[in-house]
Amino acid sequence: MASVIIVIHPRLHRFLGAGERQAQQVRHFTPPAPLRHLLETLGIPHTEVDRVLRNGRPVGLEERAENGDRVAVFPWIRGRDSTVRPARPSPVRFVVDAHLSRLAKYLRWLGFDAVCENDIGDARIARLASEECRVVLSRDRGLLMRAEILHGCYVWATDPGEQLAEVVERLQLCDGLRPFSRCLECNALLQRASALEIERMVPTDVRQWETRYLACPACHRVYWRGSHYHAMQERLGRLCPGWGRAGPRKVEQD
């Protein structure tokens, strides 16, 4: 039986059991064992780890641990390059656990491609993440431990609004916003539509004052700047302070 010392960054302590939340852990194992496996036996999904040092040397998560190793584990830290995975593709795209459907709608509101299906299972989530280079958002640690998931984020908040703020901050999404450009229900990109095209789909009183509309080519929902629009703009300003200082961006598609 071999053993390693694992030094865990404080931001990862909350993944540990209540009696194990100390900076240094001793783990016993039977070689060979990848570092990813040792970390996940502690309850830390590999998607939450962004940098690993083995005896002071940067290594990947599939590096095999050896008896007597000292391993330091870090989450994402601004300004540091990851040692365990390539940078996220840009623009970032998501696949969202069905239990976070409100979060998925909020991300679509910001303009992000966010797949979320009622009957989606772990296998399909993992496949979409792998094949389409999507970031998985979930509160299921077991899902985020699937080896085929390269990029993922465990969402701690339970309130959808707080979940959105958490994801925007952690993944630094403010530079990629394109609000009001996607259908909140089906995720498709919206298209400009004339008042004539949507005449039967919009209340008469709305057509008396609104002339600009966006329509979903997939589910045929129609969007316009109703009373909620300014409230959403204010919320956007709180999520990403300074976002609108250069002037409000267009709601319509270019």
N, C-alpha and C positions, 0 to 999 in steps of 0.2 A: 504494500500500500504506500502510495506517494502522497505528498502534501505540498500545497502552495500557500503563500500569504497573499491575500488580495486586499489592496488598499482602495477604498471606494470613496469617490467624491461625495461631499455632503448632499448635493442635489439628487443623488441616486438613493439615499438612505431610505426614503419613504417606500421604496419597492421591497425593502427587507422586512422580515417578520418583526413583531414588536420587541422580542427579546434579542434581536440580532443587529440593532441599529447602532453599530459602532463603526468607526472608520476602517478598522482592520479585521479581516476575516481569515481564519485558517480553514482551508478546505482539503479534505482527504479524498483521493480518487485512485482509480486503477488505470494506469497508462495503457494506451495513449488516449488523451482526451483533449479536444479543442477547447480553447479558452471560452468560446461561445457557450459550450455546454456547461462549463463550470459556473459561468455567470448566471445562466438561466436556472440552475439548481438553487440559486439564491433568490430567484423571483424577478430578476432584472431582464426584461426582453432585450434582445440584441439590438433592436431598432433604437433603444434609448442610449446606446453607447456610441460615442463618436471618436474616442481616442483611447488606445491601450498601449501601455508601456510594459514590456516584459524585461525585467532586470535593467530598466532604464532605456531600453531600445524600443522605438515605435514598431508595432506589429499589427497584423490583422487578427480578426476574431477566429479564424480557422487555424491559427498557430497552435501547435501542440504544446501543452504544458509539460514540464519536467519537474521531478522532485526537487524541492528547495527553491523554486522560482519565487520571485517577488513581482506581483502584477499590480499596476496602478490603472484604475478605470475612471474615465471622465465622460460626462455628458457633452452635448454641444456647447461650446464656449465661443462667443463672438471673437473673431480674429484668429482663431486657430484652425488649421487644416485638419480634416479627418484623416485618421490612419486606417480606418476600417471600411470605408465605402467611398465611391466617387461622389462628386457634387450632384445635388438634385437636378434633373432636367429643367430647363426653362423654356416656356412657362410651366409652372408647377401644375400638375393635375392630381386629382384625388380619387380614391375609392373609399367610401364611408360606410362603416358598419350600420346596419339597418336601425340599430338602437339610437343612432345619432342623426336621425332624418332631419330634424330641425336645423342642426348644424350644417347639414348638406345644403339646405335651402338658403341659409345665410351666406354660405360660400358662393353659391350661384348668384345671389344678389350682388356680391362683390365682383362677379365676373369670372369666377374660377370654374373650371370643368370639374364637377363633383358627381361621380356616379354613386347612386344609392338606390338599392332595390329592396322592396319589402321582403322578398323571399330569398335574398342573396345569402349564400352559405360561405363558410370559411374557405372552402376550396376555390370557389369562384373569385372571392376577394383576392386570394393569394395569386390566382392565375392572372387576373387583371393587373395586379400590381407588378407582376413579373413581365408580362407580355407588353404592357402599355406604359411601363415606367411610371406608375402612379404611386403616390404617397398614401399609405393606409392610415386612416384615423379610426381609433377604436378605444374602448375601455376594457377590452378583453386581452389580458396578457398572453393567454395561450395562443390567440390568433397572431399576435405580434412576434411570437417566438417561432413561427413557421420559417424554415430556412430560405424559402424562395422569396420572401418579402425583404427587399433591400432597404426601402425607405418607409418609415412608419412613425407614428406619434401616438403615445398613450395620452388620452385626454383625461385630465384629473377632474375638471369642473363637471358639475351635474346640471347646472342651468345652461340652456342653449346660448344665451347671450354671453355668459361668462366663458363658455366653451369657445365661441368665436374669438373673443378677445385673447384667450390663451393661445389659440392656434395662430392667429395673426402675429402675435408677439414672438412666439417661439420660432416660427418658420419665416419671420421677416417678410410678410406678404405685402406690406404697404406699397412697395414700388411696382407691384404687378396688378394693381386694381384696375378694373374696367367695369364699374358698377352699372347696373341696369342693362346689361348686354346679354343675359341668359334667361331662359325660362326657369322660373323658380320650381316648377313642377316636374319638368322632364329633362332639363339640363341643356336643351338645344339652344344654339345662338339665335337671338331675335333678329328680325328683319323689319325695316321701315315699311309702314303701310299707310295708305291714304285713307281719309275719312270715308270715301266712297267704298273702298274695299272692305271696311269693317262696319259698314252702316248698320247691319242687323245685329251686331254683336256688342254695341256700345249704347248705353242709355241715351235717350234723346237730350236730356239736360246736360250730359257731358259733352255731346257733340256741339252744343251751343257755344261752348267756351274753349274747348280743346281741339287743336288741329294736328297735333303730332302724336302718332301712335306707333307702337312696336307690336309685331305679331310673331307668334311661334309657328314655324313651318311644320312642326311635328305634331303638336297637340292642339294648335289653332287658338290658343289663348291670346287675348289682346291686353296690352299694358298701356297705361297712360299716366300722366303726372297728377295723381289724385291728391287728396289731403294728406296721405301718408308720405308723400314724396319728400317734403321739407323735413319731416321728422327723421326720415332715413338719412338725409344729407347731414343733419346734425349728429346723428349717431356715427356716421362715417367719420366726421371730424373728430369725434372722441376716440375712435379706434386708431386713427392715423392722424395725429395732430399735425397741422400744416399741410394736409393733403390738398386743400382747396385754395391755398394762398395765391396760386398762379391763376386763379379764376376757376369757376366750375367747369368740369369736363362735360362734353356732350353726352346726352342720354342716348341719342340715336346712334345707330351703327354708321361708320364712315362709308 
